[in-house]
Amino acid sequence: MKIEFNAENCRFLIVGANSGIGIALAKMLSHAKAEVIGIDIQKEYLNDNLKVNYIQVNPMVQSEMENAAFQIEKTGEILDGLISLSGTIKSFKGVADLSELEWQETYNISFLSCLNACKVFSRFLLKSDSGSIVNMSSGLAFIGKQNYGPYSAAKAAIVSLSKTLSAELAPKVRVNSIAPGAVETGFIYNEAGEMRFDLQQYEKIVPLGRIAKPEEIASVIMFLLSEASSHVSGECIHVNGGIN
């Protein structure tokens, strides 16, 4: 059974729209008749078949995000939802071995892009009747895992930021985060196309026996954007197949 979400006449902004989850979410929102705006650092949008108003900016630079906001404002001053998905890992090293630059690079992509999105675009959401922000955290924010230090710290900061904003933007805007486990996207592969971890070993510890599909994460985001979650705010929802 699927929850039907009629998003006709609604506008949603996806930061990190060129990710596997971003594209899956854009498909769902488009199917629900929403207007979708996509922001990403990449020059071209990876799915030309989707009707997405795509803007290339660097989400880590607030001035570039302000320029994107100016472009969006010319077509309308209201956003019904903001989804911040940006995140990556550049250097797999222990905390003691990471240079300041290596730490900052991963932390900025994974947290600063989310912070900038919330700072710049929250004013659009405050003009909506019931705005919703969904920020992408990670299960790694809640566990200690070798060589993931700056990424885990950034994703933990997103949970805290989301809780703070849920108080600051209430009652007009709801703010939540989600913490997925492993998802079948490009994120789990290194530059050589090799998986970053032992998939078979990982799936043994997942009660549901497999990693998530991008659509399964996007479905939870859809719930948090919809009126079905109208009394849910300040929460971090884990989507990990039952891992405790």
ROVEX-102723 format. One record per atom (N, C-alpha, C): residue in three letters; chain; atom name; x, y, z. Coordinates in steps of 0.1 Angstrom, whole numbers. Example, Ala and Ser with C-alpha at 12.3 -4.5 7.8 and 13.67 -1.06 7.14 Angstrom:
// residues 2
  residu  chaine  atome      u      v      w
     ALA       A      N    132    -57     78
     ALA       A     CA    123    -45     78
     ALA       A      C    132    -33     78
     SER       A      N    128    -22     71
     SER       A     CA    137    -11     71
     SER       A      C    129      0     79
This chain:
// residues 244
  residu  chaine  atome      u      v      w
     MET       A      N      8    -12      0
     MET       A     CA      0      0      0
     MET       A      C      9     12      0
     LYS       A      N      6     22     -9
     LYS       A     CA     14     34    -10
     LYS       A      C      5     46     -5
     ILE       A      N     12     55      2
     ILE       A     CA      5     67      6
     ILE       A      C      5     77     -5
     GLU       A      N     -6     82     -9
     GLU       A     CA     -7     91    -20
     GLU       A      C     -5    105    -15
     PHE       A      N      3    113    -22
     PHE       A     CA      7    126    -18
     PHE       A      C      5    135    -30
     ASN       A      N     -6    143    -30
     ASN       A     CA     -9    152    -41
     ASN       A      C     -2    166    -38
     ALA       A      N      9    168    -45
     ALA       A     CA     17    180    -43
     ALA       A      C     15    191    -54
     GLU       A      N      3    190    -60
     GLU       A     CA      0    200    -71
     GLU       A      C      1    214    -65
     ASN       A      N      7    223    -72
     ASN       A     CA      8    237    -68
     ASN       A      C     18    239    -57
     CYS       A      N     26    229    -54
     CYS       A     CA     36    230    -43
     CYS       A      C     50    231    -50
     ARG       A      N     59    238    -43
     ARG       A     CA     73    239    -48
     ARG       A      C     83    233    -38
     PHE       A      N     92    225    -43
     PHE       A     CA    102    218    -34
     PHE       A      C    116    220    -39
     LEU       A      N    125    223    -31
     LEU       A     CA    139    225    -34
     LEU       A      C    147    214    -29
     ILE       A      N    155    207    -38
     ILE       A     CA    164    197    -34
     ILE       A      C    178    201    -35
     VAL       A      N    185    202    -24
     VAL       A     CA    200    205    -25
     VAL       A      C    207    192    -24
     GLY       A      N    215    190    -35
     GLY       A     CA    222    177    -37
     GLY       A      C    213    169    -46
     ALA       A      N    207    176    -56
     ALA       A     CA    197    169    -65
     ALA       A      C    203    159    -74
     ASN       A      N    216    159    -76
     ASN       A     CA    222    150    -85
     ASN       A      C    227    137    -79
     SER       A      N    223    135    -66
     SER       A     CA    226    123    -59
     SER       A      C    215    112    -63
     GLY       A      N    219     99    -60
     GLY       A     CA    209     89    -62
     GLY       A      C    196     91    -55
     ILE       A      N    197     95    -43
     ILE       A     CA    184     98    -35
     ILE       A      C    177    110    -41
     GLY       A      N    185    120    -44
     GLY       A     CA    180    133    -50
     GLY       A      C    172    130    -63
     ILE       A      N    177    122    -71
     ILE       A     CA    170    119    -84
     ILE       A      C    157    110    -81
     ALA       A      N    158    101    -72
     ALA       A     CA    146     93    -68
     ALA       A      C    136    102    -62
     LEU       A      N    140    111    -54
     LEU       A     CA    130    120    -48
     LEU       A      C    123    129    -58
     ALA       A      N    132    134    -67
     ALA       A     CA    126    143    -78
     ALA       A      C    116    136    -86
     LYS       A      N    118    123    -89
     LYS       A     CA    108    115    -96
     LYS       A      C     95    114    -88
     MET       A      N     96    112    -75
     MET       A     CA     84    110    -67
     MET       A      C     76    123    -66
     LEU       A      N     84    134    -64
     LEU       A     CA     77    147    -63
     LEU       A      C     71    151    -77
     SER       A      N     78    148    -88
     SER       A     CA     72    151   -101
     SER       A      C     60    143   -103
     HIS       A      N     60    131    -99
     HIS       A     CA     48    122   -101
     HIS       A      C     36    127    -93
     ALA       A      N     40    134    -81
     ALA       A     CA     29    140    -73
     ALA       A      C     25    154    -77
     LYS       A      N     30    158    -89
     LYS       A     CA     26    170    -96
     LYS       A      C     32    182    -90
     ALA       A      N     43    181    -83
     ALA       A     CA     50    192    -76
     ALA       A      C     59    199    -86
     GLU       A      N     62    211    -84
     GLU       A     CA     73    218    -91
     GLU       A      C     86    215    -83
     VAL       A      N     96    211    -90
     VAL       A     CA    109    207    -83
     VAL       A      C    120    215    -88
     ILE       A      N    127    221    -79
     ILE       A     CA    139    229    -81
     ILE       A      C    151    221    -76
     GLY       A      N    161    219    -84
     GLY       A     CA    173    211    -80
     GLY       A      C    185    220    -79
     ILE       A      N    193    218    -69
     ILE       A     CA    206    225    -67
     ILE       A      C    217    215    -65
     ASP       A      N    228    217    -72
     ASP       A     CA    239    208    -70
     ASP       A      C    252    215    -76
     ILE       A      N    263    210    -71
     ILE       A     CA    276    215    -76
     ILE       A      C    280    211    -90
     GLN       A      N    274    200    -94
     GLN       A     CA    277    195   -108
     GLN       A      C    271    204   -118
     LYS       A      N    278    204   -130
     LYS       A     CA    273    213   -140
     LYS       A      C    260    209   -147
     GLU       A      N    258    197   -149
     GLU       A     CA    246    192   -156
     GLU       A      C    238    183   -147
     TYR       A      N    225    184   -149
     TYR       A     CA    216    174   -141
     TYR       A      C    216    161   -148
     LEU       A      N    218    150   -140
     LEU       A     CA    220    137   -145
     LEU       A      C    208    130   -152
     ASN       A      N    196    135   -149
     ASN       A     CA    184    129   -154
     ASN       A      C    176    140   -162
     ASP       A      N    179    140   -175
     ASP       A     CA    172    150   -184
     ASP       A      C    157    147   -186
     ASN       A      N    153    134   -183
     ASN       A     CA    140    130   -185
     ASN       A      C    130    137   -175
     LEU       A      N    136    142   -164
     LEU       A     CA    127    148   -153
     LEU       A      C    126    162   -156
     LYS       A      N    114    167   -152
     LYS       A     CA    112    182   -153
     LYS       A      C    116    188   -140
     VAL       A      N    129    192   -140
     VAL       A     CA    135    198   -128
     VAL       A      C    141    211   -132
     ASN       A      N    138    222   -125
     ASN       A     CA    145    235   -127
     ASN       A      C    158    234   -120
     TYR       A      N    169    232   -128
     TYR       A     CA    182    229   -122
     TYR       A      C    191    241   -122
     ILE       A      N    197    243   -110
     ILE       A     CA    206    254   -108
     ILE       A      C    220    249   -103
     GLN       A      N    230    252   -110
     GLN       A     CA    244    248   -106
     GLN       A      C    249    258    -97
     VAL       A      N    252    254    -84
     VAL       A     CA    258    263    -74
     VAL       A      C    267    254    -65
     ASN       A      N    276    260    -58
     ASN       A     CA    283    253    -48
     ASN       A      C    276    255    -34
     PRO       A      N    269    245    -29
     PRO       A     CA    262    248    -17
     PRO       A      C    270    252     -5
     MET       A      N    283    249     -5
     MET       A     CA    292    253      6
     MET       A      C    295    268      6
     VAL       A      N    291    275     -4
     VAL       A     CA    294    289     -5
     VAL       A      C    281    297     -4
     GLN       A      N    279    304      7
     GLN       A     CA    267    311     10
     GLN       A      C    263    321      0
     SER       A      N    273    328     -6
     SER       A     CA    269    338    -16
     SER       A      C    264    332    -29
     GLU       A      N    268    320    -32
     GLU       A     CA    263    313    -44
     GLU       A      C    249    308    -41
     MET       A      N    246    304    -29
     MET       A     CA    233    300    -25
     MET       A      C    223    312    -25
     GLU       A      N    228    324    -21
     GLU       A     CA    220    336    -22
     GLU       A      C    217    339    -36
     ASN       A      N    226    337    -45
     ASN       A     CA    224    339    -59
     ASN       A      C    213    330    -65
     ALA       A      N    213    317    -60
     ALA       A     CA    203    308    -64
     ALA       A      C    189    312    -58
     ALA       A      N    189    317    -46
     ALA       A     CA    177    322    -40
     ALA       A      C    171    334    -48
     PHE       A      N    180    342    -53
     PHE       A     CA    175    353    -61
     PHE       A      C    168    348    -74
     GLN       A      N    174    338    -80
     GLN       A     CA    168    332    -92
     GLN       A      C    155    326    -89
     ILE       A      N    154    319    -78
     ILE       A     CA    141    312    -74
     ILE       A      C    131    323    -71
     GLU       A      N    135    334    -64
     GLU       A     CA    126    344    -60
     GLU       A      C    119    350    -72
     LYS       A      N    125    351    -83
     LYS       A     CA    120    357    -95
     LYS       A      C    108    349   -100
     THR       A      N    107    336    -97
     THR       A     CA     96    328   -102
     THR       A      C     86    325    -91
     GLY       A      N     88    330    -79
     GLY       A     CA     79    328    -68
     GLY       A      C     86    329    -55
     GLU       A      N     79    334    -44
     GLU       A     CA     86    337    -32
     GLU       A      C     83    326    -21
     ILE       A      N     76    316    -25
     ILE       A     CA     72    305    -15
     ILE       A      C     78    292    -19
     LEU       A      N     84    285     -9
     LEU       A     CA     87    271    -10
     LEU       A      C     79    263      0
     ASP       A      N     75    252     -4
     ASP       A     CA     67    243      5
     ASP       A      C     76    233     12
     GLY       A      N     88    230      6
     GLY       A     CA     97    221     12
     GLY       A      C    111    223      8
     LEU       A      N    120    221     17
     LEU       A     CA    135    221     14
     LEU       A      C    141    208     19
     ILE       A      N    148    201     10
     ILE       A     CA    155    189     13
     ILE       A      C    169    190     10
     SER       A      N    178    188     21
     SER       A     CA    192    190     20
     SER       A      C    199    176     20
     LEU       A      N    205    172      9
     LEU       A     CA    211    159      8
     LEU       A      C    226    158      7
     SER       A      N    232    170      5
     SER       A     CA    247    170      2
     SER       A      C    255    163     12
     GLY       A      N    265    156      8
     GLY       A     CA    274    149     17
     GLY       A      C    283    139      9
     THR       A      N    296    139     14
     THR       A     CA    305    129      8
     THR       A      C    317    127     18
     ILE       A      N    325    118     14
     ILE       A     CA    338    116     22
     ILE       A      C    349    116     12
     LYS       A      N    359    125     15
     LYS       A     CA    370    127      6
     LYS       A      C    382    119     11
     SER       A      N    384    118     24
     SER       A     CA    397    112     29
     SER       A      C    393    101     40
     PHE       A      N    396     89     37
     PHE       A     CA    394     78     47
     PHE       A      C    407     76     55
     LYS       A      N    407     83     66
     LYS       A     CA    419     82     75
     LYS       A      C    414     84     90
     GLY       A      N    422     79     99
     GLY       A     CA    419     81    113
     GLY       A      C    420     96    116
     VAL       A      N    413    100    127
     VAL       A     CA    413    114    131
     VAL       A      C    427    120    133
     ALA       A      N    436    113    139
     ALA       A     CA    449    118    141
     ALA       A      C    457    120    128
     ASP       A      N    453    113    118
     ASP       A     CA    461    113    105
     ASP       A      C    455    123     95
     LEU       A      N    443    129     98
     LEU       A     CA    437    138     89
     LEU       A      C    443    152     91
     SER       A      N    447    159     80
     SER       A     CA    451    173     80
     SER       A      C    439    181     83
     GLU       A      N    441    194     87
     GLU       A     CA    430    203     89
     GLU       A      C    422    205     76
     LEU       A      N    429    206     65
     LEU       A     CA    422    207     52
     LEU       A      C    414    195     48
     GLU       A      N    419    183     51
     GLU       A     CA    411    171     48
     GLU       A      C    398    170     56
     TRP       A      N    400    174     69
     TRP       A     CA    388    173     78
     TRP       A      C    378    184     73
     GLN       A      N    382    196     70
     GLN       A     CA    373    207     67
     GLN       A      C    366    204     54
     GLU       A      N    373    198     44
     GLU       A     CA    367    195     31
     GLU       A      C    355    186     33
     THR       A      N    356    175     40
     THR       A     CA    345    166     41
     THR       A      C    334    172     50
     TYR       A      N    338    179     61
     TYR       A     CA    329    185     70
     TYR       A      C    320    196     63
     ASN       A      N    327    204     55
     ASN       A     CA    320    215     48
     ASN       A      C    310    209     38
     ILE       A      N    314    199     30
     ILE       A     CA    304    194     21
     ILE       A      C    292    188     28
     SER       A      N    295    181     39
     SER       A     CA    284    173     45
     SER       A      C    276    182     55
     PHE       A      N    281    193     61
     PHE       A     CA    274    201     70
     PHE       A      C    271    215     66
     LEU       A      N    282    222     61
     LEU       A     CA    281    236     57
     LEU       A      C    270    238     46
     SER       A      N    270    228     37
     SER       A     CA    260    229     26
     SER       A      C    246    229     32
     CYS       A      N    243    221     42
     CYS       A     CA    230    220     48
     CYS       A      C    227    233     56
     LEU       A      N    237    238     64
     LEU       A     CA    235    250     71
     LEU       A      C    232    261     62
     ASN       A      N    239    263     51
     ASN       A     CA    237    274     42
     ASN       A      C    223    273     36
     ALA       A      N    219    261     32
     ALA       A     CA    205    259     26
     ALA       A      C    195    263     36
     CYS       A      N    196    259     49
     CYS       A     CA    186    263     59
     CYS       A      C    186    278     61
     LYS       A      N    198    284     62
     LYS       A     CA    199    298     65
     LYS       A      C    193    306     53
     VAL       A      N    196    303     41
     VAL       A     CA    192    311     29
     VAL       A      C    178    309     25
     PHE       A      N    173    296     26
     PHE       A     CA    159    294     21
     PHE       A      C    148    293     31
     SER       A      N    151    294     44
     SER       A     CA    141    293     54
     SER       A      C    130    304     53
     ARG       A      N    135    316     48
     ARG       A     CA    125    327     46
     ARG       A      C    114    324     36
     PHE       A      N    118    316     26
     PHE       A     CA    108    311     16
     PHE       A      C     97    302     22
     LEU       A      N    102    293     31
     LEU       A     CA     94    284     37
     LEU       A      C     84    290     47
     LEU       A      N     89    301     54
     LEU       A     CA     81    308     64
     LEU       A      C     68    314     57
     LYS       A      N     69    316     44
     LYS       A     CA     57    322     37
     LYS       A      C     47    311     32
     SER       A      N     51    299     35
     SER       A     CA     42    288     31
     SER       A      C     32    285     43
     ASP       A      N     21    279     40
     ASP       A     CA     11    276     50
     ASP       A      C     16    265     60
     SER       A      N     24    256     54
     SER       A     CA     30    245     63
     SER       A      C     42    240     56
     GLY       A      N     53    247     58
     GLY       A     CA     66    244     52
     GLY       A      C     72    232     60
     SER       A      N     81    225     53
     SER       A     CA     88    213     59
     SER       A      C    102    213     54
     ILE       A      N    112    211     63
     ILE       A     CA    126    209     60
     ILE       A      C    130    195     64
     VAL       A      N    137    188     55
     VAL       A     CA    142    175     57
     VAL       A      C    157    175     54
     ASN       A      N    165    172     65
     ASN       A     CA    179    172     63
     ASN       A      C    185    158     64
     MET       A      N    195    155     56
     MET       A     CA    200    142     55
     MET       A      C    212    140     65
     SER       A      N    209    133     76
     SER       A     CA    220    129     85
     SER       A      C    225    115     81
     SER       A      N    229    107     90
     SER       A     CA    234     93     87
     SER       A      C    234     85     99
     GLY       A      N    233     72     98
     GLY       A     CA    235     63    109
     GLY       A      C    248     64    115
     LEU       A      N    258     69    107
     LEU       A     CA    272     71    112
     LEU       A      C    273     82    122
     ALA       A      N    262     90    123
     ALA       A     CA    262    101    133
     ALA       A      C    260     95    147
     PHE       A      N    256     83    148
     PHE       A     CA    252     77    161
     PHE       A      C    261     65    165
     ILE       A      N    271     62    157
     ILE       A     CA    280     51    161
     ILE       A      C    295     56    158
     GLY       A      N    304     49    164
     GLY       A     CA    318     52    162
     GLY       A      C    323     42    151
     LYS       A      N    329     47    140
     LYS       A     CA    334     38    130
     LYS       A      C    347     44    125
     GLN       A      N    357     36    124
     GLN       A     CA    370     40    120
     GLN       A      C    370     47    106
     ASN       A      N    378     58    105
     ASN       A     CA    381     65     93
     ASN       A      C    369     73     88
     TYR       A      N    358     75     96
     TYR       A     CA    347     83     91
     TYR       A      C    345     96    100
     GLY       A      N    356    100    107
     GLY       A     CA    355    111    117
     GLY       A      C    348    123    112
     PRO       A      N    353    130    102
     PRO       A     CA    346    143     98
     PRO       A      C    332    141     93
     TYR       A      N    330    130     86
     TYR       A     CA    316    128     80
     TYR       A      C    307    125     92
     SER       A      N    310    117    101
     SER       A     CA    302    114    113
     SER       A      C    299    126    121
     ALA       A      N    309    135    123
     ALA       A     CA    307    147    131
     ALA       A      C    298    156    123
     ALA       A      N    299    157    110
     ALA       A     CA    290    166    102
     ALA       A      C    276    161    103
     LYS       A      N    274    148    102
     LYS       A     CA    260    143    102
     LYS       A      C    254    144    116
     ALA       A      N    262    143    126
     ALA       A     CA    257    145    140
     ALA       A      C    253    160    142
     ALA       A      N    261    169    136
     ALA       A     CA    258    183    137
     ALA       A      C    245    186    130
     ILE       A      N    242    179    119
     ILE       A     CA    229    181    112
     ILE       A      C    217    177    120
     VAL       A      N    218    167    128
     VAL       A     CA    207    163    137
     VAL       A      C    205    174    147
     SER       A      N    216    180    153
     SER       A     CA    215    191    163
     SER       A      C    209    203    156
     LEU       A      N    214    206    144
     LEU       A     CA    209    218    137
     LEU       A      C    194    217    135
     SER       A      N    190    205    130
     SER       A     CA    176    203    127
     SER       A      C    167    205    139
     LYS       A      N    171    200    151
     LYS       A     CA    164    201    163
     LYS       A      C    163    216    167
     THR       A      N    174    223    166
     THR       A     CA    174    238    169
     THR       A      C    164    245    160
     LEU       A      N    165    242    147
     LEU       A     CA    156    249    137
     LEU       A      C    141    246    139
     SER       A      N    139    234    144
     SER       A     CA    125    230    146
     SER       A      C    118    239    157
     ALA       A      N    127    244    166
     ALA       A     CA    122    253    176
     ALA       A      C    121    267    171
     GLU       A      N    132    271    163
     GLU       A     CA    132    285    159
     GLU       A      C    122    288    148
     LEU       A      N    119    278    139
     LEU       A     CA    110    281    128
     LEU       A      C     96    277    131
     ALA       A      N     93    271    142
     ALA       A     CA     79    268    146
     ALA       A      C     71    280    149
     PRO       A      N     58    280    147
     PRO       A     CA     50    269    142
     PRO       A      C     48    268    127
     LYS       A      N     54    277    120
     LYS       A     CA     52    277    105
     LYS       A      C     59    266     98
     VAL       A      N     71    262    102
     VAL       A     CA     79    252     95
     VAL       A      C     83    241    104
     ARG       A      N     81    229     99
     ARG       A     CA     85    217    106
     ARG       A      C     99    213    101
     VAL       A      N    108    209    110
     VAL       A     CA    122    205    106
     VAL       A      C    125    191    112
     ASN       A      N    129    182    103
     ASN       A     CA    133    169    107
     ASN       A      C    146    164    100
     SER       A      N    152    154    105
     SER       A     CA    163    148     98
     SER       A      C    161    133     97
     ILE       A      N    168    127     87
     ILE       A     CA    167    112     86
     ILE       A      C    181    106     86
     ALA       A      N    183     94     92
     ALA       A     CA    196     88     93
     ALA       A      C    195     74     87
     PRO       A      N    199     74     74
     PRO       A     CA    199     61     67
     PRO       A      C    211     52     71
     GLY       A      N    210     39     69
     GLY       A     CA    221     31     69
     GLY       A      C    227     31     55
     ALA       A      N    233     20     50
     ALA       A     CA    239     20     37
     ALA       A      C    227     20     26
     VAL       A      N    230     27     16
     VAL       A     CA    220     29      5
     VAL       A      C    227     26     -8
     GLU       A      N    220     19    -17
     GLU       A     CA    226     16    -30
     GLU       A      C    227     28    -39
     THR       A      N    237     36    -37
     THR       A     CA    240     48    -45
     THR       A      C    255     48    -48
     GLY       A      N    259     58    -55
     GLY       A     CA    273     60    -58
     GLY       A      C    282     62    -46
     PHE       A      N    276     67    -35
     PHE       A     CA    283     70    -23
     PHE       A      C    290     58    -17
     ILE       A      N    285     46    -19
     ILE       A     CA    291     34    -13
     ILE       A      C    303     28    -22
     TYR       A      N    306     35    -33
     TYR       A     CA    317     31    -41
     TYR       A      C    328     41    -41
     ASN       A      N    341     36    -42
     ASN       A     CA    352     45    -43
     ASN       A      C    354     50    -57
     GLU       A      N    365     57    -59
     GLU       A     CA    367     63    -73
     GLU       A      C    371     52    -83
     ALA       A      N    375     41    -78
     ALA       A     CA    379     29    -87
     ALA       A      C    366     21    -90
     GLY       A      N    355     25    -84
     GLY       A     CA    343     17    -86
     GLY       A      C    341      5    -77
     GLU       A      N    350      4    -67
     GLU       A     CA    349     -7    -57
     GLU       A      C    341     -3    -45
     MET       A      N    334    -13    -40
     MET       A     CA    326    -10    -28
     MET       A      C    335     -7    -16
     ARG       A      N    331      3     -8
     ARG       A     CA    339      8      3
     ARG       A      C    339     -2     15
     PHE       A      N    329    -12     15
     PHE       A     CA    328    -21     26
     PHE       A      C    324    -34     21
     ASP       A      N    324    -44     30
     ASP       A     CA    320    -58     27
     ASP       A      C    305    -59     27
     LEU       A      N    299    -59     16
     LEU       A     CA    284    -58     15
     LEU       A      C    278    -71     22
     GLN       A      N    283    -82     19
     GLN       A     CA    278    -95     25
     GLN       A      C    278    -94     40
     GLN       A      N    290    -90     45
     GLN       A     CA    291    -89     60
     GLN       A      C    281    -79     66
     TYR       A      N    280    -67     59
     TYR       A     CA    271    -57     64
     TYR       A      C    256    -62     64
     GLU       A      N    252    -69     53
     GLU       A     CA    238    -74     52
     GLU       A      C    235    -84     63
     LYS       A      N    246    -91     68
     LYS       A     CA    243   -100     79
     LYS       A      C    239    -94     92
     ILE       A      N    242    -81     94
     ILE       A     CA    238    -74    106
     ILE       A      C    226    -66    104
     VAL       A      N    220    -66     92
     VAL       A     CA    208    -59     89
     VAL       A      C    196    -69     91
     PRO       A      N    187    -67    101
     PRO       A     CA    176    -76    103
     PRO       A      C    168    -79     90
     LEU       A      N    166    -68     81
     LEU       A     CA    159    -70     69
     LEU       A      C    167    -77     58
     GLY       A      N    180    -79     61
     GLY       A     CA    189    -86     52
     GLY       A      C    194    -80     40
     ARG       A      N    193    -66     38
     ARG       A     CA    198    -60     26
     ARG       A      C    200    -45     29
     ILE       A      N    207    -38     20
     ILE       A     CA    208    -24     21
     ILE       A      C    196    -17     14
     ALA       A      N    194     -4     17
     ALA       A     CA    182      2     12
     ALA       A      C    184      7     -3
     LYS       A      N    173      8     -9
     LYS       A     CA    173     14    -23
     LYS       A      C    170     29    -21
     PRO       A      N    175     37    -31
     PRO       A     CA    172     52    -30
     PRO       A      C    158     55    -28
     GLU       A      N    149     48    -35
     GLU       A     CA    135     51    -34
     GLU       A      C    129     49    -20
     GLU       A      N    135     40    -12
     GLU       A     CA    130     37      1
     GLU       A      C    134     49     10
     ILE       A      N    145     56      8
     ILE       A     CA    148     67     16
     ILE       A      C    140     79     11
     ALA       A      N    138     80     -2
     ALA       A     CA    130     91     -8
     ALA       A      C    115     90     -3
     SER       A      N    110     78     -1
     SER       A     CA     97     76      4
     SER       A      C     95     82     18
     VAL       A      N    105     80     27
     VAL       A     CA    104     86     40
     VAL       A      C    105    101     40
     ILE       A      N    113    106     31
     ILE       A     CA    113    121     29
     ILE       A      C     99    126     24
     MET       A      N     93    119     15
     MET       A     CA     80    123     10
     MET       A      C     70    123     22
     PHE       A      N     71    113     31
     PHE       A     CA     62    113     43
     PHE       A      C     64    126     51
     LEU       A      N     77    130     53
     LEU       A     CA     80    141     61
     LEU       A      C     76    154     55
     LEU       A      N     75    154     41
     LEU       A     CA     71    166     34
     LEU       A      C     56    168     34
     SER       A      N     49    157     36
     SER       A     CA     34    157     34
     SER       A      C     27    160     47
     GLU       A      N     14    162     45
     GLU       A     CA      5    165     57
     GLU       A      C      4    153     66
     ALA       A      N      8    141     61
     ALA       A     CA      7    129     69
     ALA       A      C     16    130     81
     SER       A      N     26    139     81
     SER       A     CA     35    140     92
     SER       A      C     33    154     98
     SER       A      N     21    159     98
     SER       A     CA     19    173    102
     SER       A      C     22    176    117
     HIS       A      N     23    166    125
     HIS       A     CA     27    168    139
     HIS       A      C     41    162    143
     VAL       A      N     49    160    133
     VAL       A     CA     62    155    134
     VAL       A      C     73    166    132
     SER       A      N     80    170    142
     SER       A     CA     90    180    140
     SER       A      C    101    178    151
     GLY       A      N    113    181    147
     GLY       A     CA    125    179    157
     GLY       A      C    129    165    158
     GLU       A      N    125    156    149
     GLU       A     CA    129    142    150
     GLU       A      C    140    138    140
     CYS       A      N    147    128    144
     CYS       A     CA    156    121    135
     CYS       A      C    151    107    133
     ILE       A      N    147    104    120
     ILE       A     CA    141     91    117
     ILE       A      C    152     82    111
     HIS       A      N    154     70    117
     HIS       A     CA    164     60    113
     HIS       A      C    158     52    102
     VAL       A      N    164     50     91
     VAL       A     CA    159     41     80
     VAL       A      C    171     32     77
     ASN       A      N    172     21     84
     ASN       A     CA    184     12     83
     ASN       A      C    181     -3     83
     GLY       A      N    168     -6     80
     GLY       A     CA    165    -21     80
     GLY       A      C    165    -28     93
     GLY       A      N    165    -20    104
     GLY       A     CA    163    -26    117
     GLY       A      C    176    -26    126
     ILE       A      N    187    -21    121
     ILE       A     CA    200    -21    128
     ILE       A      C    198    -13    141
     ASN       A      N    202    -18    152
     ASN       A     CA    201    -11    165
     ASN       A      C    215     -7    170
